[in-house]
Amino acid sequence: MLCGPMFYNPDLVLTNAKGVYGESLAEYVIGAIMYFAKHFQRLDQQKQQCQWQKFDMREIRGTTMGIVGYGDIGAECAKVAKVFNMRIIALRKRPDLCKNDPLVDKVS
């Protein structure tokens, strides 16, 4: 038996939360990208040490975002990334499902 006996109970109702966390996780992804591109940790260290040194920061505008698993969350990430004029390359089990998706520049 693959699952325990409770999973075969006809009175058991299983649900999911599809589509609930996409926007929040997309914001988290962009936040993480900004954290590394803008060296927030380095800025915080310099602030604590009161030593301001020059360094280069990356711009994310015009860069490429790769999304592995282009479902609800991946689509929300692409939507936010497009605000930054990012190019979107998506990897999906069924690429035909996003054939005419205006957010995706390339899908495999």
Summary of the structure (lengths in Angstrom):
residues: 108
radius of gyration: 20.1
end to end distance: 35.8
largest distance: 65.5
contacts: 230
relative contact order: 0.14
helix: 43%
strand: 11%
